[in-house]
Amino acid sequence: MSVDELRFLLDGVPDTRELVIRRADGWAPERDAWRDAHEDAATAYRTWRRDGSAAAYAAYRAAQDREDAAQDALAGGR
């Protein structure tokens, strides 16, 4: 599947504004969302540094944006 095909498929998924969290360490959804996003961004960064492609960079930036948004939510929740 190409990047364009994947983008087309993902654009067709409606945004339900729901937050999906992989872990359940107590009840701290903002913290858990930030931890998940941070891990995703770190993985995407390593992939981009190894791969060097434009698609890998775009994936890293998207993951970093999600981490930034989660960090803002975490800071606002205190």
C-alpha positions, 0 to 999 in steps of 0.5 A, spaced: 500 500 500 502 506 498 502 512 502 497 516 498 493 510 498 493 509 506 492 517 506 486 516 502 483 511 507 485 514 513 481 521 510 475 517 510 475 515 517 470 520 521 473 523 527 469 521 533 474 525 537 475 519 542 481 518 545 484 511 545 489 509 550 493 503 550 495 502 557 491 503 564 495 505 569 490 507 574 485 513 572 490 518 569 487 519 561 491 525 560 498 522 562 497 515 559 495 519 552 501 523 553 506 517 555 503 513 549 504 519 544 511 520 547 513 513 545 510 513 538 514 519 537 520 516 539 519 510 535 517 514 529 523 519 530 528 513 530 525 510 524 525 517 520 533 517 522 534 510 520 530 511 513 531 518 512 525 518 507 519 523 506 514 519 508 518 517 515 519 524 516 511 526 515 510 520 520 514 522 525 512 529 525 504 527 525 506 523 532 510 529 534 504 533 533 500 528 537 505 528 543 505 536 543 497 536 543 497 530 549 502 534 553 498 541 552 492 536 555 496 534 561 498 541 562 491 543 562 489 538 567 493 540 573 
